[in-house]
Amino acid sequence: MLIKTADDKTKDIEALRLLAARPDASADARKKIEQEIRNIQSGSKGEAEAAYEIEFYYGASKNWMVLHDLRLECDGRVAQIDHLLINRFLEIFVCESKRFAEGIAVNEQGEFAAFYGGKAYGVPSPVAQNKRHMAVLESVFQSGQVPPPKRLGISLSPTLNGLVLVSRNARIGRPTAKIDGIDSIIKSDQLKERIDKAIDSNNNPLLAVRLIGQDTLEDFARRLAAAHKPVSFDWHARFGIAATMPEIAEAIPRVESEPSKPLNPPSWSNTKTTVAD
């Protein structure tokens, strides 16, 4: 069941375009703003691709709850979770979606690189990023901000699983060395297969004890959605542009003119007056 959709980024893009059109925006600021717009558009496209795959299989199921673009704050830390899937066993799949249209590669030291125009450039580890998100999510549960459901009066502990979803057309270069978390990077169209495999491999007989009802699952997911803290960006401050337009001085300097002289009164003596009959 779809509980939360992604927040609309249209207003941010429009605000950035207006900012780039400002006459007081420097060439460097415009370049950075245009890159920011491209980043937002690319990220939104990657999230939309992953959201399609998720909703195709789980969007209509009452045994699964789906939340997109969930931002949580807890103990001074923030998690911006792209996709969250929760089932009735309280198995939660925390998914970080990355477009990486031309692919991603990981070297023997676990360093990540993406490609643009055939050239590689370093990027932060999405695996480490997703682990931080899961740490914040765990704090949200443990602090009581969003208490997990109870069964027989005992609070249940959700099981968190991290996945990094890249574009289905992207290539993934993996090192021969064993890197922790590297197997969590998959293409978005492999998501259902990976989740099915993870569930099938869990043969814990105590798992049935954790089974909660559909209504309880939905309530839990809606409480998580209610904890969403949308962010508002101060784009002016980020790009060093004044919040209000500065006054523009007149191009033509002012010239003080001499006071005008009064006109001479007309000479009525030379004026002919015609009187109507």
Secondary structure, DSSP 8 states (H G I E B T S, - for coil): -EEE-----HHHHHHHHHHHT-TT--HHHHHHHHHHHHHHHHHHHHHHHHHHHHHHHHTT-TTEEEEEEEEEEETTEEEEEEEEEEETT-EEEEEEEE--TT-EEE-TT--EEEEETTEEEEE--HHHHHHHHHHHHHHHHHTTSS---EETTEE---EEEEEEEE-TTS-EE--SS--TTGGGEEEGGGHHHHHHHHHHT---GGGGGG---HHHHHHHHHHHHHT-------HHHHTT--SS------SS---------------GGG-------
